[in-house]
Each structure stands twice: as structure tokens, then as C-alpha cells.
Amino acid sequence: MDADYIIVGSGSAGCPLAYRLSESGKNSILVIEAGGSDRSPMIQMPAALSYPMNSRRYDWGYISEPEENLNNRRLVVPRGKVIGGSSSINGMVYVRGHACDYDFWSDSGASGWSYADVLPYFKRMENWHGSVDDGDPTWRGTNGPLHITRGSRANPLYHAFVRAGDQAGYQLTVDYNGQKQEGFGAMEQTVFNGRRWSSANAYLKPALRRRNVKLIRGFVNRVIFENKEAIGVEVVVKQKIILIKAHKEVILSASAINSPKILMHSGIGSGSKLQQLGIDVLADRPGVGQNLQDHLEVYLQQKCLLPITLYKYWNWFSKLAIGLQWLSTKKGFGGTNHFESAAFVRSDSGVKYPDIQFHFLPFAIRYDGTAAKQGHGFQVHVGPMRSSSRGSVQLASPDFKSPPKIKFNYMSTSQDWVNFRKCIQIAREIFSQKAFEPYAGPEIQPGENVKTDAEIDTFIAAHAESAYHPCGTCKMGKTNDPTAVVDSNCKVIGVQKLRVVDSSIFPRITNGNLNGPSIMVGEKASDQILGFKTLPPENLEPWINKDWKHSHR
């Protein structure tokens, strides 16, 4: 089972790596995945997204340490344990991130990762199904493996949300993944022909049709080294521990939780902490597992006065009918994630680019599938994009099987609370606009009795949830940066023939959902690994509000 390249993890970044590294036919690729098949209709049917996300069959089942600022609640940390990784259990929302996010990466030490550098890779990976009416095609890719579509927005509430944003004085955008992220408009999804278009469907399954790509199911304990050169991985396969060798490189694409875990078990991390656990130190990199970031959000829910929401389908008969229609035609309510309108706005004057994201849903429901008891309703998921809070992933034990200690340290700065209050304030403002007059009844959550800063803070502490966007735990930066884990070529600093390629290398979290940026990282890193000249930068000018210093609308 030895191979030229061993890829640990078949998730958002690992699948494009397998696809690109094997294209020439000259390299043998072995992908190691701890999870099983993604064939279940509950994975492939977009509307069933809450099922795999809450299933121990497809999820590692991680849970955070108690979060002091959130009433000591322990929050779930879903990570995909299945072919396709988290792209097989996520909400299928497609967001590139803002141009300024990547310029920050470059400015902070990730040379070659500015927006001009990454834009060609976003275009290479995309198969965008938009039209001229949906945005400027010169900003989008149309021949890549990853299909990007939009829902039909047949429900009038989707349009009411966008009109309400306009009425409140905010920007509109025809394509938040194009030149202009800021504004209200249609949301994009990784859904194609009614199916979840995971990185497995887009990249891995085509790659596995090549003779030089193999996939095995196994649990990777650690990377094996000779001196400081990675030569392979120790894997548990069918309850046997075996060594699989890599002739060229080992690549960790195991997520922002599992990639630092594997590094630390391999002797790469904070020297003092590894010694305390009895792990021999190979490379003292204190940044491993640090810099953990996430998006936190709340659901602001409103009762709907008309029986037009998805609640009318929230019964077993309708679910069965929707499922049968999807199985036979791949159409209908089963063929969308139902996140079909969105917004990116700035919270205040002096904020250069959006720092708040809205997902709109014509239903009052949680990610765990719990519907509001009040019946018909609609909601926005809203939260800040760039919290300054930082957490960590640490080993709880030298035992490979033990889950790590995950501490996000949510809401640990005073600015976090200011920003979150603004999110709720703006969401309420949107729902109070004329566009929602025919629909908006009493507020379900937080509730009309929650008004003061103290009351809002109490609500946030009790109800804020992760948006499931962990990243940053193997930060990319300069080799002389003691907090950096990988350099700009994704090589682990201090050792040879080992790279990390997934969302853990993000220096700072990007605007929006992380599946798209993670796939882009896999695309760009593949050229670096193969020694190819990276794609030429594209210096297209992103839209920035000219009056951003004085107005947030």
C-alpha cells in the first residue's frame, strides 16, 4: 500500500489534492479516511443536511470544553468522518470569502496567498451555473469540478428578505462571490442536479477511476519519521497497526481538529506540553493547536402570519413524499439546502468590508432539526465574521484514540459582545421593514421582552451556537514566526516531506462558510507540491464601499 503521496483525510482539501496530484498519471496516491461510505440518501439529499451533521455514524462526535462565557455550555463540534469529510455533512453553502481576507493572509506572512493569487484557483475549481443576470462571469469559473448553483427562491420570503435589506439602506449584490460581496442577494450552494456536490463527488470519485489512486479506510495515529524526514504514517486498519510508507510526501488534510492532533502525537508541537504527556519532541512548534477560530451565531426567529413556510412540510407524511420525489427525480424540496438568500453587511462606519453574515431560512428551526413550537416562522442565522477570540486544540492524553481537548474561548473580548449586539440589532431592523409587513408576527427568539444590552447578552450566552467553521490551528506564516506551523508552501516548519493542507492553515478565518476556501487551499497546494508554477495572479479590483469610513450602508 506504499505510495508516492499519502493524503490523510478525504475532506474538502484532501479530495482536490488526490484529483490534482494524480492527473498526470506519474504519481501514486493513497488517501486514508477513517470514515465510511457517503452513499446514504441522507447525505446525498441536500434537504436532509441535519441528519448526517447529527449522526455519530458520519461525525467524529467531538464536543468542546465548557465555554465560560457561554454559561459553561459544551458545544458540539461536528467534523465529517466519512468519504468527503465535512463537505459530506455540511450545509452546502458556498462562499469564497472576501478579497481582503486573503490580502490579510499575505500581509501577515503567508506570501503568495493574496486575493490576486487565490482568485485563479477559485476560478479553476468552479463550475458556476449562473448567468449574466447573476453577476459578472469574468469573476467566476465555469469548467471546474465543483458545481455551484442557486436555489429557485420560489418562496416569497426569500425576496422579502432582500427587499427589506434594500429598504433599510443596505447594499444589494447580484453575486457575493464575484466583485461585490457586500449586500443582500441570492445565496449559492454546492448542489448539482439535486444532489449534494461534496468534494468527494466533485474530485475524489473521478480520481478513484484512475489506476494510480487508491482509498483505504484507516485511523492514522501519527506520522513516522527517519531523523526529521517523514517516511510514512502509522495506521490502524481492521484493528491492526501497520506502517504505510510515502516515497515523496505525507500530507495531512484531516481538519482543523485532527491535523494538529496528529502532529502532536507525532512529536510536533509545544515541547513542554508534549514532554508532560511523555511524547518525544521532534520539532518544538508551540503554534500547533493554537489560534483556533470559529464563527459563532444566533438564530433570530420571527413568527410568520401566513402559512407559507417550510413548517407545513414538517410532518412525517410530507417528509416521506419529499424523500420519495427526490429519490425518483432528484427534484423538489429535497434538492436544495433551503438557504437561498443571504447578506454580508458592515456593522459600523470605519469597518472596511463586511463583518456580519446572514443566512436566511423560511423556517424557524435549529441545526439539530428542532423546530420552533410556535409553528410557522422564519429566521436568520447571524453572527460576526472576525472575532478576536482565540482558542486551542490540545491533547488530552498520549493515547491516540482519545479525543482532543477543544477550547474555543468564545466571547472572550469585550468587542465580541459589542459586535454580537449589533448583529441582533441589524437583524431586528431588517425584519421590521415594510417588505415583511405581510409576514412578520411576534418575535419568537430572542423575544420582544429582550431589549437591554444585559438582556441581549444573557440571550447570547444561553443560545449562541457554533457555525461549525473551525480553522487556524496550524497557522501558515513565515518560518521565523514562532506561532506559525507551516510555511507559504504548506510545509511543516522544522521537518521535511510533511505538509498540512486544510482549513487549519488559515492565518485568520475568512468571511462566510469555509468549505469553498478549504477546497481552494487543496487546489493551490497541489501545484506547490508538484513543483508547478502557480497560476498567474489576477488583479481584478474588488468592490469596497467608497464611503466606508463614514457609513456602514
N, C-alpha and C positions, 0 to 999 in steps of 0.2 A: 504493500500500500504506500510505499515511499513515492514522493512526487517532487517536482521542481519547486512548486509553491504550495504551501499548506495555508488554507484560509480557515480560521476558526470562527464559525458563525455564518449562517446563511441569511442574514438580515438585510436591511436597507442598503448597507455599503458592501457587504460580502458578496451579494449576488452580482452587482455590476463588476466587481473585481474578477469573479470567476468568468464572466462573459468576455471581458476585455483581455484578460491575461491569456485566454485560450484561443483568441481569434486567429492567430497566425498558424496554429496547429503545432508550433515548435515547442511549446511548454506543456508539461503535465501538471494538472491542477487537482488538488484534493480538497474538498470542502467538508469540514467536520461540523455537524449540527447535533446538539443534544436532544432536540425535539423531534417529533414525528411528522407524519404527512399533513398536508394542508388541503386534502381533497374534500373535507367535510363541506356540505352546502352551507353550514352555519358560518364558515369562514368566507366562502366564495360569494354568498349573497350579501350585498352591501348593507341592506337594512337590518341584518342580524348582528351588526357590529358589537352590540353589548354582550353577546353570548361568548365569543372567544376571548374578549377582554376580561371576562369574569370567570373563565374556566381554568381550573388547575391543569387540565389536560394540555392547554396551549400556552400557559403562562408560568413563569418561574415562581410566582406566588410570593414575591418579596413584599415586605412591609417596612415602613420607616421606623426609626426610633421615635419615642414620644417627642412631639414638637411643642416646646414650652410656650410659644406664642400663639399656638392654636389649641389651647386648653389641654395640652399634653396628649392630643389625639395622635394615634399612629395611622398614617395614611398608606393606602395600598400603592404599590409601585409596579404596575404591570409591565412586564418585558416578555416579548414573544419567545416561547420555547417550542418552535415549530418551523417547518420549512417556510422561509420568507421572514422569519424573525418577527419583529414588531410591526413590519409592514403587512403582516397577515392578521393582526389583531387590532390595528389602529382604526381611527375614524375616517381614514382615506381622504383627509383634507390636504390639498396641495398648495403649498406656499413656498416660494423661493427664499423669502427673507428680503429685507431692504438693502439697497446698494450700500448704504452707509454702514450696515453691519459688517460687510466684508472689507470695506476700507478700514474699519476699526481693527479687524484681524491683521491686516497688512501693517498698519501703523504700530500695532503692539508687538510686532516681531515675527509674524507669520508671513514672511516675504513671499511674494508670488500668489497671494490669496486675496488680492483686492477684487472689487466687483468687476473691473475690466478683465481680470484674469479668470474669474469663475464663470462669467456670463457665457463664454463659448461652450463650457461644459454643460450648463443648464440647457443650452440650445441643442447640444449634441444628444442629450438623453431624452428630450421631449418629443412626443408625437401629439402636438396640440391640435385639437379639433375645433378651434374657434374660427370665426370668420372675420372679415374686415370690420364688421359691426361690433365685434367683441374685443377689438384692440388692434394695435399696430403689429402685423405679422413679422416685421423685421426684428422685433424683440423676442420672438418665440421660435422654438424648433418644431419641425413638422415631420422629421424622418427617424426619430429616435425610438427606442424600445418601450418607453414609458408613456402610455396613453393618458392624456389629460382632457377631461371633459367637463361639462357643466350640466346641472340638473335642469329639468324643464321649467322650474319655478311656476308650476301651474297654480299653486295655492296663492290667493291674493295677498296673504300676509307677507310673503317674500317681498313683494313690490311695495307694500305699505312700509316695511322697514327701511327700504332705500329712500322712498319719498320722505319719510319722517326725518332722515338724516339731512336731506336737502332742505327741508323746511326749517330745521334747526340751525341752518347756516354752515353745515359741514360740506366738505368736498364730495363730489361723485367721481367714481373711476370706472372705466369700462373694463379694465384689466389690471388688477392689483399685482399681477406677476409680470407686467410689462413695464412701461416707462414710469407709471404713476401708481405707487402703492396706496398713497393716502386717499381715503374716501370710502363711500358706500357703494356697493355693487354686488355682482354675482360672485359666488364662491366656486372654486374649482375643486375637482375631485379626481382621485386615481381610480376611476371606474371606466370600464370599457365593455361595450355590448352587454351591459347589465351585470358584469362580474367585477369583483374586487381585482384591481390591477396591481397586485403586490409586486415587490421586486423579484419574487420567485417566478411569478407569471411572466414578468417583463424580461428578466435576464437569466435566471438560473435554469429554468426548464429548457429554453433554447440552447443554453450552454451544455446541458447534460446530453444533448443529442450529438455532441462532438465526442470522438473517441478519446480525447485527451483530458476529459473532465470526469471526475468521479465524486460521488457524495456518499459519506458514511455517517451513521448515527453513533455518536460517542460523546462522552463527557471529558473535556480537556481539564486535567489537573494543573498542569504547568508546562512551561517551555523548558526544553532541555538544552544545555549549553556545553560546549567544549571551550575552556577558558572563558572568553566573553562573546563567543560566536554561537548564535542559535543554530542548532542542528536538527531540531525536531520538537515534537510535543509528546508528553505522556498522556495517554488517553485511556479512559475506561470504556471498553467495548464489550458488550454482553458479559458484564461483571468480571472481565479480565483486564488487567492493566498492561498495556502494550506501548512500545515506543514506535512512533511513526516519524521517519526522517524526511527532512526537506533539503533538497540538493541546492536550492538557491536561497529561499527566504521563508520565514514564518510570518504570517500577517494575522493580527488579532482584529477581528471585526465582531466582537462579542457583546457590544453595547457599553454605554457609559457606566453600567454597574459591573458587568462581568469582565470587561477588558482590564480595568485596574485590579480587580480581584486576582485574575490570572497572573498579572505582572508581579503582584506582591507575593503570591505563592511561589513565583519563580525567583524571588530574591531581589526584585527591583522595586524600590520604594524607600520610605523613610528608614534609614539604617537602624535608628534606636528602637522604632516600633517593631521592626522585623526581628531584631535580636530579642526583644521581650517575649516574642512568640516562639523563639527557638528556630527561626528561619535564617539560614546563612545568607549574608548580604552579598549580592553580586554587583549591584550598582546602587549607590545611595542617591535616590531621586525623591526628595521629600514632597514633590508635587503630585506624585502618584496617588490618586484617590481624592485629592483636594480640588478646590474650585468647582464643586458640584453646583449646578444651577438648574432651574426649572421654571416653568410658568405656572403660577397659581391663579385660580379663577373662582368666581362665584356664579351661581345661576340666579339671574333676576327674572322672576316669573310673574306673568300677568294673566288674570282670568280673561277668557275670550267670551264675548257676548253672543257670538254666533257659533253654531255647531259645525265649524269648518276645519277644525284642527285634526291632527292625526289621532287624537283621543278616540274618535269614533271607530278607529280600527283596533283599539286596544282591548280586544276580546279574542278568545281562542278561535271562534269561527272565522273572524276576519283574518287573523294571523295564518290560519290554515289555508284560506283562499289565496292570500297573498303569496304564501310559500309555494302552493301548487302552480299558480300562474308563473312565478319566477322559474320553477323547475322546468316547466314546459316551454316557456317563451323567453326567459331572461328579461322580461319587461314588467312594467307595473311598479307598485310601491316597493317591491323587493329589490329593484335595480338601482336604488340611489341611497346615499347615506343621509339624505334629508337636510344636510347642511348646504343650502343653496343660495343664501345671501350672507354677506359679511361686511365688515368695515374695519378699517385701520385709521385711527384718529390720533391727534396730539392732545395731550392732557392740558397744556397751558402754553401761553406765549413764551418764547425763549426755548422751546423744545423744537429741535431742528426737523425731526422726522417722527413718524408715528411711534407712540409708546403705549398704545392701548389697542387690543384686538377684540372684535365682537364676532362670535358665531351666532347666527340667528336660527331658531328652530321653531316650527309651528306646532309645538307640543311642549307641555310642561313635564319634563322627565329628567332623571339623573342618568349618568353613565352606567350605573349598575342596573338600569332597567326599571327603577322605581318611579311610577307615575304619580303626579300630584293628585291628592284625594279630591280636589275641588272639581275635577272633570276637565272640561275644555279650557285650554290655556296655551300660551306661547311663552318663549323665553329667549334670553341671550346669555351665552357664556361670555363673561367679560373679565379681563384681568390685565395687569401691567406687563409690558414686554421686557423691561430691562431692570429687574430688581438688583440691588447691590448686595443682597444677602448671598452668602456662600456656605455650602455645606461640604460633606465629605462622605466617601465610601471607605470603610476600614475593615480589616479582617477581624472577625470575632474570635477566631480560633485558627490554629495551624492545620486543622482538618479541612481537606479540600471540599468535603461535602457540606460543610457548614455555610449557611447564607451569610453574607457580609452585613456589617452594621451600616445602615444608610441613614444619614442625618442631613436633612436639607437646611435646617436652621431658618425656616421660613419666617418672614415678617420680623427680622431681627434688627431692622433700622427704622428710625422714625419716619424717614421718607417713604418707606414701604406703605405705612398706614395712610399717609397723605395721598399717595398715588391711588391706593385702592378706594379711598373715599371718592376720589374724582371719577373713578370708573363707575361707581354706583350712581353718582350724581348725573353723569352724562347718560347712562342707560335710562334712568328715570326721565330725563329730559326728552329722550328720543320717543319713549312710549307715551309721552304726554302731547305729542304733536297731533295736528289735525288729521294726518293720514291714518292714525289709529283710532280716531273717534268712533267709527262704526264697530270697532272690535274690542277695545280695551275696557275691561271691567276693573274691579278692585285688584290691587297688587297682592299676589299670593306670597311672594318672598322677595325681599325681607319682610314686607308687610307695612301698611301705611302708618303704623304706630312706631316704626323705626325711623327716627328723624335726626337726632343729635349725633355729633361725632362719636360720643361714647356709646350710643346705641348701635350705630353702624359698626364700630369697632368690635362690639360684642357679637354682632351677627357674623362678621368676617371670621373672628376667632372660632366660632362654632360651626361655620358652614363652608369656608374656603376649601377647595379641593385642588389637587394637582391636575394640570392639563396633560400630564404624562409625557413631558418633554425633558427628561434628564440629559445633561450633557456636561462637558468641560473637565472631566476627571483625569484626562491625560493630555493636558493643555499643550497646544502647539506654540512654539516660540523660539527664541534664539538659544543657541547651545550654551551661552553663558548665563542664561536666566535660570536661577536655581529652582524656580517654580515650574519650569517647562518640563515636559516629559518626552515630547517628540519634536524634531526639528521641522523645517518647512517642507521636507520631503517625507514626512510621516515616519521617519526613522527614530527608534527609541534611543535617546541620548545615553551614551555610556556603554552600549553594547553594539554588536554587529548582526546583520541579517535578520533583524526583527523590526517590524513596523506595527503601528496601530492605525487603523483606518475605520473610523466610525464617528458618531457624534461626541465621543469622549475627547476628541482632539480640538473641539471648538474652543477658541480662547474666550469668547463670550457668546452667550445664547443669541440666536437670530430672531427676528420678528416672525411670529407665527409658528406653525407646526413644523416639526423637524424632519419629517420623512424625506421631503424634497432635498434639503441641504445635505442630508446624510448620503443620499444616492449620488449627489453631485461630488461629494468627497471621494466616494468609491470610483467614480468616473475619472476624476483628475489624478488621483493617486495611482491609478493603473498606468497612466502614461509615465509617471515618475518612476514606477517600479520597473517598467520595461525599458527605461532609458530613452524614451521618445522625447522629442522636442515638444513642449507643451503647446497647446493651441494658441494662436496669436491673440493678444488682448483685443477686446472690442470696447472702444472708448465712447460708447453711447452715453448721452447725458441724462441721468435720471431726473424726474420731476421733484423739485423741492419748492415748497411754498415761498414765494419771494418775500412775503410779509411775516415769516415765521418768528422773527424776533419780537413782533408786536401783537400777533393774533394767533389763536390756535384753531381758527376755522377758515 
